[in-house]
Amino acid sequence: MIESRSQPWHGRYDHCVRFIMPEASVLRYLDAKRIDKIIAWRREWGRKVMSNPGSWVHAWAKADITDQQVANLHAMCDFLVNDARPRKLMISTDVVHIYTTDETLVQDVMALPYVQNAVHRQAHIQGRPNTVLLKHPRHAWRSYFRQQLITAEQKHNLIKFLTAQTNVRLSPSMKWFLTSSHQTRVFDYYFVDHDDSSLLTMLSLIMPRIVRRTLPIVTDK
């Protein structure tokens, strides 16, 4: 899949492979012992939830983590630890993005037996650098957040402010972050599309330097 962009992903990478792997968020650490510790906690917590089911029980069905899924996570971890090709790993819940300058890395990931429904995207650079190309833009600017760990109070204030905005578009990962009860780390691929520069002022009052950069959105002709 060819994707028109004004610049490579993260300013460097022209290839991306995207796939879904249950419990993939544990791969952020690329540490086998930590994977097992987190999975054990999730399994135990899931069993406690399922033992007292309510009307919302189906929302927690994914807590039933299989041994095969754990084996797949360890295999993926081993692959990434032992691979030296240039890459940037980005994970949002169960969705994995691997950005790279080496197309063979994409091919090797897609050939792994435990990776299914993978999609390969290749950047086609056109237009002005430092802009965001969209087919049907609805806003003038895209602001990316700075990666950082925030407090529960800061997250509460962020949720309160962003959910009150009627003329913005949040990235899917940012929407997930705002609804997640346990996540307090903001990642640098979270963004908000907007028209009013006063939004940046308000965000800086909630958390100084939370905005990493703001780019104009232009129409991809």
WOWOBEL-V561753 format. One record per pair of residues at least 24 apart in sequence whose ideal C-beta (glycine too) atoms are under 8 Angstrom apart, sorted by the first residue. I is the first residue (numbers start at 1). J is the second residue. Records with the same first field share a line. If there is no record, write none. Layout:
# WOWOBEL-V561753
I: J, J
This chain:
# WOWOBEL-V561753
1: 119, 120, 121, 122
2: 121, 122, 124
3: 121, 122, 123, 124
4: 124, 126, 127, 133, 220
5: 123, 124, 125, 126, 133
6: 125, 126, 127, 128, 129, 130, 131, 132, 133, 218
7: 125, 129, 130
8: 123, 125
9: 88, 99, 123
10: 88, 99
12: 86, 88, 99, 101
13: 86, 87, 88, 99, 100, 101, 123
14: 101, 122, 123, 125
15: 99, 100, 101, 102, 103, 105, 106, 120, 121, 122, 123
16: 97, 98, 99, 100, 106, 120, 121, 122, 123
17: 97, 98, 100, 105, 106, 109, 110, 118, 119, 120, 121
18: 95, 96, 97, 118, 119, 121
19: 95, 96, 109, 110, 115, 116, 117, 118, 119
20: 94, 95, 96, 116, 117
21: 69, 72, 73, 76, 94, 96, 114, 115
22: 62, 65, 69, 72, 94
23: 62, 65, 69, 70, 73, 94
24: 73, 76, 91, 93, 94, 95, 96
25: 91, 92, 93, 94
26: 73
27: 73, 76, 77, 80, 89, 91, 96
28: 89, 91
30: 77, 80, 81
31: 77
32: 74, 77, 78
35: 70, 73, 74, 77
36: 70
39: 65, 70, 73
71: 114
72: 114
75: 112, 114
76: 112, 114, 115
79: 109, 112
83: 108
90: 187, 189
92: 172, 173, 176, 187, 189
93: 176
127: 218, 220
128: 218
130: 215
131: 215, 216, 217, 218
132: 215, 216, 217, 218
133: 218, 219, 220
134: 217, 218, 219, 220
135: 219, 220
136: 219
137: 217, 218, 219
138: 169, 193
139: 167, 168, 169, 193, 194, 195, 217
140: 194, 195, 216, 217
141: 193, 194, 195, 197, 214, 215, 216, 217
142: 191, 192, 193, 194, 214, 215, 216, 217
143: 191, 192, 193, 194, 199, 200, 203, 211, 212, 213, 214, 215
144: 188, 189, 190, 191, 211, 212, 213, 214, 215
145: 174, 186, 187, 188, 190, 191, 192, 210, 211, 212
146: 186, 188, 209, 210, 211, 212
147: 185, 186, 187, 188, 212
148: 185, 186, 210
149: 184, 185, 186
150: 184, 185, 186, 207
151: 184
152: 184
154: 206, 207
155: 184
157: 206, 207
158: 206, 207, 210
161: 202, 203, 206
162: 192
165: 194, 199
167: 194, 195, 196
168: 192, 193, 194, 199
169: 193, 194
186: 210
188: 212
193: 217
